[in-house]
Amino acid sequence: MTNKERMLHMVLDDQKLQELYDYNKSEYEDLYTAMNSENVVVAAVARIIKNLDGSIDESVQKKVYMTVFNYINDNYLL
């Protein structure tokens, strides 16, 4: 298991997130599976972890923010 996958599991293990966004954490063994999830929140979290890669560079953070923001807007159906 990679560090990014450990981080993904730490976030997805949150009980409140699981209840609010109705996902089963056991369905997401790796980052690839999470990024391709039909659950927009799970996929967004995976994208943040994959693309941010621990960077503190503001330009990288802004790029990741815009990527995730656009993904959510394009895929989250209310």
Beta strands, then each sheet from edge to edge (+ up, - down):
end
